Amino acid sequence: MKTYPVLEPVIGSREKEYVLDCMESGWVSSWGKYIGKFEETFARYVGVRYARTTCNGTVSLHLVMLSLGIGKGDEVIVPNFTYAASANAVLYVGAAPVFVDCEESTFNIDVGRIEERITPRTKAIMPVHLYGNPCRMEEIMRIARQHRLMVIEDAAEAHGAFYKNKMVGSFGVANSFSFFGNKTITTGEGGMVVTNSKSIAARVALLKNQAQPSNARKYYHPVMGYNYRMTNLQAALGLGQLERIKELLERKRKIRGWYEAYLEPLVERGIVTLQEETPGSQPSWWVNAMRFRTKSVPKLALHLRESGVDTRPFFLPMSDLPYMRQHGHFPHARRLARTGLILPSGANLEEKDIALISDRIKKVLK
C-alpha cells in the first residue's frame, strides 16, 4: 500500500549542483557567494529592495521586532489562529501579543475585529498568510495607516502568493519568510527578512551577525547581537529552489484543483469544507487545509493514517496555550482547531495520487 506524507521537499539537479559547488569550494559556513545571490534574487522575486537571510523563519520575525524597536510595554496584534512562532517573536522582545479571532472561511485574521483590539500601546499588526492564503491586505493597511501602526507580514507559508497583483511580503514595513524543509521552497532550515527600508535591512544584517559591523575592527561589537546567520550551503540550496519556484507553485495549485474535483461529492453533502480563497488573491496553497464534519477528527486522522494517508491537525488557538492564555471571544479559531486536518500536499504528487487519497477519505467517511 502506497503511503502519502503531508509534505516532503522536491529537490532537483540544479540545487545539487549549487550545493556541490559550495562543498568543493570550501565555503560551507556563513560566508560565500550564494548568500548574496540568494538575497538579491529573492528580493527581486518578492518585489522589494532588500532581503536578508537568517537561520530560520522564527528568528526572522525576532530580528524584525528588534529592528523596529518593539519592546517592553508594546503590543502587537496577532491572529489567534497561527503557528506559535508568530506570537513567540513578540514575546522574545518583551512585548505582548494581542489576539484576534480568524475568519471561519479563509482561516486568516478577521479584519473586522482588529480595531477593537487596538490600544494606545499597540505598535504593529502582524497578518499571517495562513497555509498560503493571503490576508485582506488592503483593509489591513488602511487600518494601520489610520492608527499609525506598522505592519509586519508573517509570510512563512506563502511564498509566491499574491493579493491584488502584489506579492505577499511586499506590503509591510518588514516581513518574514521561512524555508523549513516542508515549505514550498526550502533551505532545510532558514528564513528571510524582506523590506524596502535600507536602515532596517542594515540593522537586520548587523544583529544577525553577532552585531559585528563589516567595516569595523574584528571582534568589535557595539551592541548585543545574535548568531542568526544562514550558511552558504543553505543559500545554495535555496537559490536552486527559487529558480524552480514557478513550476513548484503550478503543481501546488493543480493539487488544490484536483482535491476540489475529487472531493466535490463530500463538499456538496457538507462533510468536507475547503479553506476558501481570499477575494482578490492568488493563494500559493502551500497545504490543503480542510474541515471535516465528523464525530472525532482525531479518529478520522488515525483511520486515514492506517490507510496510508498522513495528515496534520490544525493549529491550536494561541490564547489557549498555557504561557499565552488570553481572555477573548475566539469561536472560529477554536472551531477550526477541533474540525480541521491538513492533507498530503507535496509538489511531487500527481493527479492519480490525489484521486487515490480522495478515495481513501471517502471510504473512511462513508
Secondary structure, DSSP 8 states (H G I E B T S, - for coil): ---B-S------HHHHHHHHHHHHHT--SS-SHHHHHHHHHHHHHHT-SEEEEES-HHHHHHHHHHHTT--TT-EEEEESSS-HHHHHHHHHTT-EEEEE-B-TTT-SB-GGGTGGG--TTEEEE--B-GGG----HHHHHHHHHHHT-EE--B-TT-TT-EETTEETTSSSSEEEEE-BTTSSS--BS-EEEEES-HHHHHHHHHHHBTT--TTS-TT--SS---B----HHHHHHHHHHHTTHHHHHHHHHHHHHHHHHHTHHHHHTTSEEE----TTEE---SSEEEEE-SS-HHHHHHHHHHTTB--EE----GGGSGGG---S--HHHHHHHHHEEEE---TT--HHHHHHHHHHHHHHH-
